[in-house]
């Protein structure tokens, strides 16, 4: 079965920030990567850049747009969903 990417569901409880351990080096590296990618990307949207989704991705996106959670989409599409930790 295919594994779907993680998406936050409103039904889930959030951990308090005090119980989450964050590696400062990994966090700084992630921010640096985001900054670099944002500097290299063109922030101006263009109609000339077509959206490229395969049919399965478009189906998943459609379900999510209808308000389904990742677990519900997995059930509807007959695939296995496992949350990344």
PyMOL Python script that loads the backbone (N, CA, C, O; Angstrom):
from pymol import cmd

cmd.read_pdbstr("""\
ATOM      1  N   UNK A   1       0.827  -1.191   0.000  1.00  0.00           N
ATOM      2  CA  UNK A   1       0.000   0.000   0.000  1.00  0.00           C
ATOM      3  C   UNK A   1       0.870   1.252   0.000  1.00  0.00           C
ATOM      4  O   UNK A   1       1.978   1.245   0.536  1.00  0.00           O
ATOM      5  N   UNK A   2       0.375   2.305  -0.591  1.00  0.00           N
ATOM      6  CA  UNK A   2       1.127   3.557  -0.682  1.00  0.00           C
ATOM      7  C   UNK A   2       1.030   4.341   0.612  1.00  0.00           C
ATOM      8  O   UNK A   2       0.000   4.299   1.287  1.00  0.00           O
ATOM      9  N   UNK A   3       2.074   5.046   0.963  1.00  0.00           N
ATOM     10  CA  UNK A   3       2.108   5.869   2.168  1.00  0.00           C
ATOM     11  C   UNK A   3       1.884   7.314   1.787  1.00  0.00           C
ATOM     12  O   UNK A   3       2.587   7.845   0.927  1.00  0.00           O
ATOM     13  N   UNK A   4       0.913   7.961   2.418  1.00  0.00           N
ATOM     14  CA  UNK A   4       0.619   9.364   2.156  1.00  0.00           C
ATOM     15  C   UNK A   4       1.455  10.251   3.061  1.00  0.00           C
ATOM     16  O   UNK A   4       1.789   9.846   4.174  1.00  0.00           O
ATOM     17  N   UNK A   5       1.806  11.463   2.609  1.00  0.00           N
ATOM     18  CA  UNK A   5       2.573  12.377   3.460  1.00  0.00           C
ATOM     19  C   UNK A   5       1.743  12.856   4.643  1.00  0.00           C
ATOM     20  O   UNK A   5       0.513  12.828   4.607  1.00  0.00           O
ATOM     21  N   UNK A   6       2.422  13.289   5.673  1.00  0.00           N
ATOM     22  CA  UNK A   6       1.767  13.784   6.884  1.00  0.00           C
ATOM     23  C   UNK A   6       1.078  15.113   6.634  1.00  0.00           C
ATOM     24  O   UNK A   6       1.610  15.977   5.936  1.00  0.00           O
ATOM     25  N   UNK A   7      -0.082  15.269   7.194  1.00  0.00           N
ATOM     26  CA  UNK A   7      -0.788  16.543   7.186  1.00  0.00           C
ATOM     27  C   UNK A   7      -1.462  16.695   8.536  1.00  0.00           C
ATOM     28  O   UNK A   7      -2.041  15.740   9.051  1.00  0.00           O
ATOM     29  N   UNK A   8      -1.393  17.880   9.111  1.00  0.00           N
ATOM     30  CA  UNK A   8      -2.001  18.101  10.419  1.00  0.00           C
ATOM     31  C   UNK A   8      -3.508  18.022  10.313  1.00  0.00           C
ATOM     32  O   UNK A   8      -4.105  18.646   9.436  1.00  0.00           O
ATOM     33  N   UNK A   9      -4.111  17.282  11.173  1.00  0.00           N
ATOM     34  CA  UNK A   9      -5.557  17.164  11.235  1.00  0.00           C
ATOM     35  C   UNK A   9      -6.055  17.951  12.439  1.00  0.00           C
ATOM     36  O   UNK A   9      -5.448  17.883  13.508  1.00  0.00           O
ATOM     37  N   UNK A  10      -7.163  18.710  12.287  1.00  0.00           N
ATOM     38  CA  UNK A  10      -7.684  19.489  13.417  1.00  0.00           C
ATOM     39  C   UNK A  10      -8.072  18.619  14.602  1.00  0.00           C
ATOM     40  O   UNK A  10      -8.159  19.117  15.724  1.00  0.00           O
ATOM     41  N   UNK A  11      -8.310  17.317  14.376  1.00  0.00           N
ATOM     42  CA  UNK A  11      -8.723  16.441  15.465  1.00  0.00           C
ATOM     43  C   UNK A  11      -7.581  16.082  16.382  1.00  0.00           C
ATOM     44  O   UNK A  11      -7.826  15.670  17.516  1.00  0.00           O
ATOM     45  N   UNK A  12      -6.377  16.214  15.958  1.00  0.00           N
ATOM     46  CA  UNK A  12      -5.221  15.819  16.763  1.00  0.00           C
ATOM     47  C   UNK A  12      -4.947  16.855  17.857  1.00  0.00           C
ATOM     48  O   UNK A  12      -5.141  18.057  17.674  1.00  0.00           O
ATOM     49  N   UNK A  13      -4.495  16.347  18.982  1.00  0.00           N
ATOM     50  CA  UNK A  13      -4.087  17.274  20.028  1.00  0.00           C
ATOM     51  C   UNK A  13      -2.636  17.664  19.781  1.00  0.00           C
ATOM     52  O   UNK A  13      -1.837  16.842  19.332  1.00  0.00           O
ATOM     53  N   UNK A  14      -2.306  18.873  20.063  1.00  0.00           N
ATOM     54  CA  UNK A  14      -0.934  19.352  19.867  1.00  0.00           C
ATOM     55  C   UNK A  14      -0.148  19.192  21.166  1.00  0.00           C
ATOM     56  O   UNK A  14      -0.681  19.362  22.263  1.00  0.00           O
ATOM     57  N   UNK A  15       1.131  18.860  21.010  1.00  0.00           N
ATOM     58  CA  UNK A  15       1.995  18.798  22.186  1.00  0.00           C
ATOM     59  C   UNK A  15       2.314  20.214  22.622  1.00  0.00           C
ATOM     60  O   UNK A  15       2.401  21.129  21.803  1.00  0.00           O
ATOM     61  N   UNK A  16       2.486  20.380  23.931  1.00  0.00           N
ATOM     62  CA  UNK A  16       2.892  21.700  24.383  1.00  0.00           C
ATOM     63  C   UNK A  16       4.338  21.933  23.964  1.00  0.00           C
ATOM     64  O   UNK A  16       5.125  20.989  23.897  1.00  0.00           O
ATOM     65  N   UNK A  17       4.685  23.166  23.688  1.00  0.00           N
ATOM     66  CA  UNK A  17       6.030  23.477  23.218  1.00  0.00           C
ATOM     67  C   UNK A  17       7.087  23.147  24.260  1.00  0.00           C
ATOM     68  O   UNK A  17       8.236  22.882  23.908  1.00  0.00           O
ATOM     69  N   UNK A  18       6.724  23.159  25.518  1.00  0.00           N
ATOM     70  CA  UNK A  18       7.713  22.879  26.549  1.00  0.00           C
ATOM     71  C   UNK A  18       8.158  21.415  26.531  1.00  0.00           C
ATOM     72  O   UNK A  18       9.257  21.111  26.994  1.00  0.00           O
ATOM     73  N   UNK A  19       7.336  20.502  26.010  1.00  0.00           N
ATOM     74  CA  UNK A  19       7.708  19.087  25.993  1.00  0.00           C
ATOM     75  C   UNK A  19       8.422  18.680  24.706  1.00  0.00           C
ATOM     76  O   UNK A  19       8.911  17.555  24.608  1.00  0.00           O
ATOM     77  N   UNK A  20       8.490  19.566  23.727  1.00  0.00           N
ATOM     78  CA  UNK A  20       9.148  19.253  22.464  1.00  0.00           C
ATOM     79  C   UNK A  20      10.612  19.647  22.543  1.00  0.00           C
ATOM     80  O   UNK A  20      10.943  20.788  22.864  1.00  0.00           O
ATOM     81  N   UNK A  21      11.491  18.688  22.245  1.00  0.00           N
ATOM     82  CA  UNK A  21      12.926  18.974  22.262  1.00  0.00           C
ATOM     83  C   UNK A  21      13.368  19.303  20.841  1.00  0.00           C
ATOM     84  O   UNK A  21      13.165  18.507  19.924  1.00  0.00           O
ATOM     85  N   UNK A  22      13.964  20.456  20.662  1.00  0.00           N
ATOM     86  CA  UNK A  22      14.397  20.912  19.348  1.00  0.00           C
ATOM     87  C   UNK A  22      15.916  20.996  19.326  1.00  0.00           C
ATOM     88  O   UNK A  22      16.533  21.629  20.184  1.00  0.00           O
ATOM     89  N   UNK A  23      16.503  20.349  18.334  1.00  0.00           N
ATOM     90  CA  UNK A  23      17.944  20.409  18.147  1.00  0.00           C
ATOM     91  C   UNK A  23      18.265  21.764  17.511  1.00  0.00           C
ATOM     92  O   UNK A  23      17.856  22.004  16.375  1.00  0.00           O
ATOM     93  N   UNK A  24      18.977  22.649  18.194  1.00  0.00           N
ATOM     94  CA  UNK A  24      19.230  23.991  17.658  1.00  0.00           C
ATOM     95  C   UNK A  24      20.036  23.980  16.355  1.00  0.00           C
ATOM     96  O   UNK A  24      19.825  24.838  15.498  1.00  0.00           O
ATOM     97  N   UNK A  25      20.947  23.028  16.195  1.00  0.00           N
ATOM     98  CA  UNK A  25      21.738  22.956  14.965  1.00  0.00           C
ATOM     99  C   UNK A  25      20.855  22.537  13.795  1.00  0.00           C
ATOM    100  O   UNK A  25      20.950  23.114  12.712  1.00  0.00           O
ATOM    101  N   UNK A  26      19.995  21.537  14.002  1.00  0.00           N
ATOM    102  CA  UNK A  26      19.083  21.088  12.950  1.00  0.00           C
ATOM    103  C   UNK A  26      18.080  22.193  12.604  1.00  0.00           C
ATOM    104  O   UNK A  26      17.744  22.385  11.436  1.00  0.00           O
ATOM    105  N   UNK A  27      17.607  22.913  13.614  1.00  0.00           N
ATOM    106  CA  UNK A  27      16.665  24.001  13.376  1.00  0.00           C
ATOM    107  C   UNK A  27      17.313  25.114  12.559  1.00  0.00           C
ATOM    108  O   UNK A  27      16.699  25.649  11.636  1.00  0.00           O
ATOM    109  N   UNK A  28      18.553  25.463  12.898  1.00  0.00           N
ATOM    110  CA  UNK A  28      19.267  26.506  12.147  1.00  0.00           C
ATOM    111  C   UNK A  28      19.520  26.067  10.717  1.00  0.00           C
ATOM    112  O   UNK A  28      19.418  26.876   9.794  1.00  0.00           O
ATOM    113  N   UNK A  29      19.851  24.792  10.518  1.00  0.00           N
ATOM    114  CA  UNK A  29      20.077  24.275   9.165  1.00  0.00           C
ATOM    115  C   UNK A  29      18.793  24.308   8.352  1.00  0.00           C
ATOM    116  O   UNK A  29      18.816  24.645   7.168  1.00  0.00           O
ATOM    117  N   UNK A  30      17.677  23.964   8.975  1.00  0.00           N
ATOM    118  CA  UNK A  30      16.391  23.988   8.272  1.00  0.00           C
ATOM    119  C   UNK A  30      16.021  25.411   7.864  1.00  0.00           C
ATOM    120  O   UNK A  30      15.548  25.629   6.749  1.00  0.00           O
ATOM    121  N   UNK A  31      16.230  26.370   8.745  1.00  0.00           N
ATOM    122  CA  UNK A  31      15.938  27.766   8.429  1.00  0.00           C
ATOM    123  C   UNK A  31      16.846  28.262   7.303  1.00  0.00           C
ATOM    124  O   UNK A  31      16.396  28.986   6.415  1.00  0.00           O
ATOM    125  N   UNK A  32      18.103  27.880   7.338  1.00  0.00           N
ATOM    126  CA  UNK A  32      19.042  28.283   6.285  1.00  0.00           C
ATOM    127  C   UNK A  32      18.615  27.719   4.937  1.00  0.00           C
ATOM    128  O   UNK A  32      18.696  28.413   3.924  1.00  0.00           O
ATOM    129  N   UNK A  33      18.159  26.464   4.911  1.00  0.00           N
ATOM    130  CA  UNK A  33      17.690  25.868   3.661  1.00  0.00           C
ATOM    131  C   UNK A  33      16.451  26.584   3.142  1.00  0.00           C
ATOM    132  O   UNK A  33      16.352  26.869   1.948  1.00  0.00           O
ATOM    133  N   UNK A  34      15.504  26.877   4.033  1.00  0.00           N
ATOM    134  CA  UNK A  34      14.301  27.601   3.625  1.00  0.00           C
ATOM    135  C   UNK A  34      14.649  28.979   3.074  1.00  0.00           C
ATOM    136  O   UNK A  34      14.101  29.407   2.058  1.00  0.00           O
ATOM    137  N   UNK A  35      15.553  29.660   3.742  1.00  0.00           N
ATOM    138  CA  UNK A  35      15.960  30.986   3.294  1.00  0.00           C
ATOM    139  C   UNK A  35      16.598  30.911   1.907  1.00  0.00           C
ATOM    140  O   UNK A  35      16.281  31.712   1.027  1.00  0.00           O
ATOM    141  N   UNK A  36      17.487  29.957   1.721  1.00  0.00           N
ATOM    142  CA  UNK A  36      18.157  29.803   0.420  1.00  0.00           C
ATOM    143  C   UNK A  36      17.151  29.487  -0.673  1.00  0.00           C
ATOM    144  O   UNK A  36      17.202  30.074  -1.753  1.00  0.00           O
ATOM    145  N   UNK A  37      16.238  28.566  -0.402  1.00  0.00           N
ATOM    146  CA  UNK A  37      15.222  28.222  -1.405  1.00  0.00           C
ATOM    147  C   UNK A  37      14.336  29.414  -1.731  1.00  0.00           C
ATOM    148  O   UNK A  37      13.969  29.616  -2.889  1.00  0.00           O
ATOM    149  N   UNK A  38      13.989  30.204  -0.725  1.00  0.00           N
ATOM    150  CA  UNK A  38      13.136  31.372  -0.988  1.00  0.00           C
ATOM    151  C   UNK A  38      13.882  32.420  -1.804  1.00  0.00           C
ATOM    152  O   UNK A  38      13.269  33.129  -2.602  1.00  0.00           O
ATOM    153  N   UNK A  39      15.196  32.530  -1.617  1.00  0.00           N
ATOM    154  CA  UNK A  39      15.987  33.486  -2.382  1.00  0.00           C
ATOM    155  C   UNK A  39      16.170  33.037  -3.827  1.00  0.00           C
ATOM    156  O   UNK A  39      16.279  33.868  -4.728  1.00  0.00           O
ATOM    157  N   UNK A  40      16.204  31.731  -4.050  1.00  0.00           N
ATOM    158  CA  UNK A  40      16.416  31.207  -5.398  1.00  0.00           C
ATOM    159  C   UNK A  40      15.131  31.059  -6.209  1.00  0.00           C
ATOM    160  O   UNK A  40      15.179  30.934  -7.433  1.00  0.00           O
ATOM    161  N   UNK A  41      13.987  31.072  -5.534  1.00  0.00           N
ATOM    162  CA  UNK A  41      12.724  30.887  -6.255  1.00  0.00           C
ATOM    163  C   UNK A  41      12.181  32.222  -6.749  1.00  0.00           C
ATOM    164  O   UNK A  41      12.490  33.282  -6.204  1.00  0.00           O
ATOM    165  N   UNK A  42      11.373  32.144  -7.782  1.00  0.00           N
ATOM    166  CA  UNK A  42      10.725  33.337  -8.332  1.00  0.00           C
ATOM    167  C   UNK A  42       9.400  33.527  -7.596  1.00  0.00           C
ATOM    168  O   UNK A  42       8.490  32.715  -7.764  1.00  0.00           O
ATOM    169  N   UNK A  43       9.270  34.571  -6.791  1.00  0.00           N
ATOM    170  CA  UNK A  43       8.050  34.745  -5.999  1.00  0.00           C
ATOM    171  C   UNK A  43       6.845  35.203  -6.822  1.00  0.00           C
ATOM    172  O   UNK A  43       5.724  35.213  -6.314  1.00  0.00           O
ATOM    173  N   UNK A  44       7.059  35.580  -8.075  1.00  0.00           N
ATOM    174  CA  UNK A  44       5.968  36.062  -8.911  1.00  0.00           C
ATOM    175  C   UNK A  44       5.284  34.886  -9.599  1.00  0.00           C
ATOM    176  O   UNK A  44       5.906  34.203 -10.413  1.00  0.00           O
ATOM    177  N   UNK A  45       4.010  34.638  -9.283  1.00  0.00           N
ATOM    178  CA  UNK A  45       3.321  33.541  -9.947  1.00  0.00           C
ATOM    179  C   UNK A  45       3.153  33.825 -11.438  1.00  0.00           C
ATOM    180  O   UNK A  45       3.013  34.976 -11.851  1.00  0.00           O
ATOM    181  N   UNK A  46       3.168  32.790 -12.214  1.00  0.00           N
ATOM    182  CA  UNK A  46       3.037  32.945 -13.657  1.00  0.00           C
ATOM    183  C   UNK A  46       2.028  31.942 -14.191  1.00  0.00           C
ATOM    184  O   UNK A  46       2.037  30.774 -13.802  1.00  0.00           O
ATOM    185  N   UNK A  47       1.165  32.398 -15.076  1.00  0.00           N
ATOM    186  CA  UNK A  47       0.208  31.500 -15.711  1.00  0.00           C
ATOM    187  C   UNK A  47       0.919  30.554 -16.664  1.00  0.00           C
ATOM    188  O   UNK A  47       0.347  29.546 -17.080  1.00  0.00           O
ATOM    189  N   UNK A  48       2.145  30.863 -17.009  1.00  0.00           N
ATOM    190  CA  UNK A  48       2.908  30.025 -17.922  1.00  0.00           C
ATOM    191  C   UNK A  48       3.477  28.793 -17.231  1.00  0.00           C
ATOM    192  O   UNK A  48       3.922  27.858 -17.897  1.00  0.00           O
ATOM    193  N   UNK A  49       3.467  28.784 -15.906  1.00  0.00           N
ATOM    194  CA  UNK A  49       3.982  27.647 -15.156  1.00  0.00           C
ATOM    195  C   UNK A  49       2.812  26.732 -14.799  1.00  0.00           C
ATOM    196  O   UNK A  49       2.082  27.005 -13.846  1.00  0.00           O
ATOM    197  N   UNK A  50       2.629  25.645 -15.558  1.00  0.00           N
ATOM    198  CA  UNK A  50       1.492  24.766 -15.283  1.00  0.00           C
ATOM    199  C   UNK A  50       1.697  23.982 -13.985  1.00  0.00           C
ATOM    200  O   UNK A  50       2.822  23.664 -13.601  1.00  0.00           O
ATOM    201  N   UNK A  51       0.606  23.688 -13.338  1.00  0.00           N
ATOM    202  CA  UNK A  51       0.633  22.872 -12.140  1.00  0.00           C
ATOM    203  C   UNK A  51       0.821  21.429 -12.574  1.00  0.00           C
ATOM    204  O   UNK A  51       0.064  20.925 -13.404  1.00  0.00           O
ATOM    205  N   UNK A  52       1.810  20.770 -12.029  1.00  0.00           N
ATOM    206  CA  UNK A  52       2.100  19.395 -12.435  1.00  0.00           C
ATOM    207  C   UNK A  52       1.765  18.436 -11.300  1.00  0.00           C
ATOM    208  O   UNK A  52       2.545  18.259 -10.364  1.00  0.00           O
ATOM    209  N   UNK A  53       0.610  17.832 -11.400  1.00  0.00           N
ATOM    210  CA  UNK A  53       0.204  16.808 -10.444  1.00  0.00           C
ATOM    211  C   UNK A  53      -0.131  15.544 -11.226  1.00  0.00           C
ATOM    212  O   UNK A  53      -0.766  15.603 -12.279  1.00  0.00           O
ATOM    213  N   UNK A  54       0.297  14.409 -10.705  1.00  0.00           N
ATOM    214  CA  UNK A  54      -0.142  13.178 -11.350  1.00  0.00           C
ATOM    215  C   UNK A  54      -1.600  12.946 -10.956  1.00  0.00           C
ATOM    216  O   UNK A  54      -2.080  13.569 -10.009  1.00  0.00           O
ATOM    217  N   UNK A  55      -2.309  12.076 -11.653  1.00  0.00           N
ATOM    218  CA  UNK A  55      -3.733  11.874 -11.352  1.00  0.00           C
ATOM    219  C   UNK A  55      -4.008  11.491  -9.904  1.00  0.00           C
ATOM    220  O   UNK A  55      -4.993  11.941  -9.318  1.00  0.00           O
ATOM    221  N   UNK A  56      -3.139  10.659  -9.321  1.00  0.00           N
ATOM    222  CA  UNK A  56      -3.346  10.243  -7.931  1.00  0.00           C
ATOM    223  C   UNK A  56      -3.171  11.432  -6.980  1.00  0.00           C
ATOM    224  O   UNK A  56      -3.949  11.589  -6.040  1.00  0.00           O
ATOM    225  N   UNK A  57      -2.150  12.271  -7.220  1.00  0.00           N
ATOM    226  CA  UNK A  57      -1.935  13.461  -6.403  1.00  0.00           C
ATOM    227  C   UNK A  57      -3.100  14.434  -6.508  1.00  0.00           C
ATOM    228  O   UNK A  57      -3.499  15.047  -5.518  1.00  0.00           O
ATOM    229  N   UNK A  58      -3.647  14.572  -7.721  1.00  0.00           N
ATOM    230  CA  UNK A  58      -4.800  15.455  -7.928  1.00  0.00           C
ATOM    231  C   UNK A  58      -6.017  14.934  -7.169  1.00  0.00           C
ATOM    232  O   UNK A  58      -6.793  15.711  -6.613  1.00  0.00           O
ATOM    233  N   UNK A  59      -6.174  13.617  -7.152  1.00  0.00           N
ATOM    234  CA  UNK A  59      -7.294  13.016  -6.412  1.00  0.00           C
ATOM    235  C   UNK A  59      -7.147  13.287  -4.923  1.00  0.00           C
ATOM    236  O   UNK A  59      -8.107  13.689  -4.266  1.00  0.00           O
ATOM    237  N   UNK A  60      -5.938  13.067  -4.385  1.00  0.00           N
ATOM    238  CA  UNK A  60      -5.706  13.332  -2.960  1.00  0.00           C
ATOM    239  C   UNK A  60      -5.955  14.801  -2.624  1.00  0.00           C
ATOM    240  O   UNK A  60      -6.585  15.117  -1.614  1.00  0.00           O
ATOM    241  N   UNK A  61      -5.461  15.685  -3.471  1.00  0.00           N
ATOM    242  CA  UNK A  61      -5.655  17.115  -3.239  1.00  0.00           C
ATOM    243  C   UNK A  61      -7.136  17.482  -3.257  1.00  0.00           C
ATOM    244  O   UNK A  61      -7.585  18.315  -2.470  1.00  0.00           O
ATOM    245  N   UNK A  62      -7.886  16.859  -4.153  1.00  0.00           N
ATOM    246  CA  UNK A  62      -9.325  17.103  -4.224  1.00  0.00           C
ATOM    247  C   UNK A  62     -10.028  16.680  -2.939  1.00  0.00           C
ATOM    248  O   UNK A  62     -10.889  17.401  -2.433  1.00  0.00           O
ATOM    249  N   UNK A  63      -9.664  15.508  -2.408  1.00  0.00           N
ATOM    250  CA  UNK A  63     -10.246  15.060  -1.147  1.00  0.00           C
ATOM    251  C   UNK A  63      -9.906  16.019  -0.007  1.00  0.00           C
ATOM    252  O   UNK A  63     -10.769  16.351   0.805  1.00  0.00           O
ATOM    253  N   UNK A  64      -8.655  16.462   0.055  1.00  0.00           N
ATOM    254  CA  UNK A  64      -8.233  17.394   1.108  1.00  0.00           C
ATOM    255  C   UNK A  64      -8.992  18.715   0.976  1.00  0.00           C
ATOM    256  O   UNK A  64      -9.395  19.304   1.979  1.00  0.00           O
ATOM    257  N   UNK A  65      -9.188  19.179  -0.260  1.00  0.00           N
ATOM    258  CA  UNK A  65      -9.944  20.418  -0.483  1.00  0.00           C
ATOM    259  C   UNK A  65     -11.394  20.265  -0.028  1.00  0.00           C
ATOM    260  O   UNK A  65     -12.039  21.245   0.345  1.00  0.00           O
ATOM    261  N   UNK A  66     -11.907  19.027  -0.061  1.00  0.00           N
ATOM    262  CA  UNK A  66     -13.272  18.771   0.414  1.00  0.00           C
ATOM    263  C   UNK A  66     -13.344  18.650   1.929  1.00  0.00           C
ATOM    264  O   UNK A  66     -14.416  18.418   2.488  1.00  0.00           O
ATOM    265  N   UNK A  67     -12.192  18.808   2.600  1.00  0.00           N
ATOM    266  CA  UNK A  67     -12.182  18.804   4.060  1.00  0.00           C
ATOM    267  C   UNK A  67     -11.871  17.466   4.694  1.00  0.00           C
ATOM    268  O   UNK A  67     -12.006  17.312   5.908  1.00  0.00           O
ATOM    269  N   UNK A  68     -11.457  16.494   3.897  1.00  0.00           N
ATOM    270  CA  UNK A  68     -11.126  15.178   4.445  1.00  0.00           C
ATOM    271  C   UNK A  68      -9.748  15.215   5.104  1.00  0.00           C
ATOM    272  O   UNK A  68      -8.861  15.950   4.670  1.00  0.00           O
ATOM    273  N   UNK A  69      -9.581  14.416   6.154  1.00  0.00           N
ATOM    274  CA  UNK A  69      -8.273  14.299   6.794  1.00  0.00           C
ATOM    275  C   UNK A  69      -7.440  13.305   5.998  1.00  0.00           C
ATOM    276  O   UNK A  69      -7.971  12.602   5.138  1.00  0.00           O
ATOM    277  N   UNK A  70      -6.144  13.239   6.271  1.00  0.00           N
ATOM    278  CA  UNK A  70      -5.275  12.297   5.573  1.00  0.00           C
ATOM    279  C   UNK A  70      -5.715  10.858   5.850  1.00  0.00           C
ATOM    280  O   UNK A  70      -5.656  10.010   4.960  1.00  0.00           O
ATOM    281  N   UNK A  71      -6.157  10.579   7.084  1.00  0.00           N
ATOM    282  CA  UNK A  71      -6.624   9.242   7.425  1.00  0.00           C
ATOM    283  C   UNK A  71      -7.866   8.889   6.612  1.00  0.00           C
ATOM    284  O   UNK A  71      -7.980   7.770   6.111  1.00  0.00           O
ATOM    285  N   UNK A  72      -8.796   9.833   6.478  1.00  0.00           N
ATOM    286  CA  UNK A  72     -10.011   9.595   5.706  1.00  0.00           C
ATOM    287  C   UNK A  72      -9.700   9.378   4.229  1.00  0.00           C
ATOM    288  O   UNK A  72     -10.285   8.503   3.590  1.00  0.00           O
ATOM    289  N   UNK A  73      -8.788  10.168   3.693  1.00  0.00           N
ATOM    290  CA  UNK A  73      -8.394  10.015   2.286  1.00  0.00           C
ATOM    291  C   UNK A  73      -7.780   8.635   2.066  1.00  0.00           C
ATOM    292  O   UNK A  73      -8.083   7.966   1.078  1.00  0.00           O
ATOM    293  N   UNK A  74      -6.923   8.216   2.981  1.00  0.00           N
ATOM    294  CA  UNK A  74      -6.302   6.896   2.860  1.00  0.00           C
ATOM    295  C   UNK A  74      -7.363   5.803   2.855  1.00  0.00           C
ATOM    296  O   UNK A  74      -7.294   4.872   2.053  1.00  0.00           O
ATOM    297  N   UNK A  75      -8.337   5.911   3.741  1.00  0.00           N
ATOM    298  CA  UNK A  75      -9.421   4.926   3.773  1.00  0.00           C
ATOM    299  C   UNK A  75     -10.211   4.944   2.471  1.00  0.00           C
ATOM    300  O   UNK A  75     -10.508   3.888   1.911  1.00  0.00           O
ATOM    301  N   UNK A  76     -10.554   6.133   1.986  1.00  0.00           N
ATOM    302  CA  UNK A  76     -11.328   6.256   0.754  1.00  0.00           C
ATOM    303  C   UNK A  76     -10.585   5.710  -0.466  1.00  0.00           C
ATOM    304  O   UNK A  76     -11.192   5.120  -1.359  1.00  0.00           O
ATOM    305  N   UNK A  77      -9.268   5.911  -0.493  1.00  0.00           N
ATOM    306  CA  UNK A  77      -8.464   5.488  -1.640  1.00  0.00           C
ATOM    307  C   UNK A  77      -7.875   4.092  -1.481  1.00  0.00           C
ATOM    308  O   UNK A  77      -7.217   3.583  -2.389  1.00  0.00           O
ATOM    309  N   UNK A  78      -8.111   3.474  -0.328  1.00  0.00           N
ATOM    310  CA  UNK A  78      -7.620   2.115  -0.113  1.00  0.00           C
ATOM    311  C   UNK A  78      -6.112   2.008   0.011  1.00  0.00           C
ATOM    312  O   UNK A  78      -5.514   1.026  -0.429  1.00  0.00           O
ATOM    313  N   UNK A  79      -5.495   3.023   0.615  1.00  0.00           N
ATOM    314  CA  UNK A  79      -4.048   2.997   0.832  1.00  0.00           C
ATOM    315  C   UNK A  79      -3.774   3.076   2.323  1.00  0.00           C
ATOM    316  O   UNK A  79      -4.642   3.456   3.109  1.00  0.00           O
ATOM    317  N   UNK A  80      -2.556   2.712   2.701  1.00  0.00           N
ATOM    318  CA  UNK A  80      -2.161   2.756   4.111  1.00  0.00           C
ATOM    319  C   UNK A  80      -1.586   4.131   4.422  1.00  0.00           C
ATOM    320  O   UNK A  80      -0.775   4.657   3.660  1.00  0.00           O
ATOM    321  N   UNK A  81      -2.003   4.705   5.532  1.00  0.00           N
ATOM    322  CA  UNK A  81      -1.467   5.992   5.991  1.00  0.00           C
ATOM    323  C   UNK A  81      -0.729   5.781   7.277  1.00  0.00           C
ATOM    324  O   UNK A  81      -1.296   5.251   8.233  1.00  0.00           O
ATOM    325  N   UNK A  82       0.534   6.185   7.332  1.00  0.00           N
ATOM    326  CA  UNK A  82       1.299   6.157   8.568  1.00  0.00           C
ATOM    327  C   UNK A  82       1.892   7.535   8.772  1.00  0.00           C
ATOM    328  O   UNK A  82       2.479   8.125   7.865  1.00  0.00           O
ATOM    329  N   UNK A  83       1.726   8.025   9.974  1.00  0.00           N
ATOM    330  CA  UNK A  83       2.227   9.363  10.308  1.00  0.00           C
ATOM    331  C   UNK A  83       3.726   9.300  10.539  1.00  0.00           C
ATOM    332  O   UNK A  83       4.225   8.417  11.236  1.00  0.00           O
ATOM    333  N   UNK A  84       4.426  10.235   9.951  1.00  0.00           N
ATOM    334  CA  UNK A  84       5.884  10.313  10.166  1.00  0.00           C
ATOM    335  C   UNK A  84       6.157  10.890  11.531  1.00  0.00           C
ATOM    336  O   UNK A  84       5.479  11.817  11.974  1.00  0.00           O
ATOM    337  N   UNK A  85       7.147  10.342  12.192  1.00  0.00           N
ATOM    338  CA  UNK A  85       7.465  10.871  13.535  1.00  0.00           C
ATOM    339  C   UNK A  85       8.852  11.429  13.573  1.00  0.00           C
ATOM    340  O   UNK A  85       9.293  11.915  14.613  1.00  0.00           O
TER     341      UNK A  85
END
""", "prot")
cmd.dss("prot")
cmd.show_as("cartoon", "prot")
cmd.util.cbc("prot")
cmd.orient("prot")
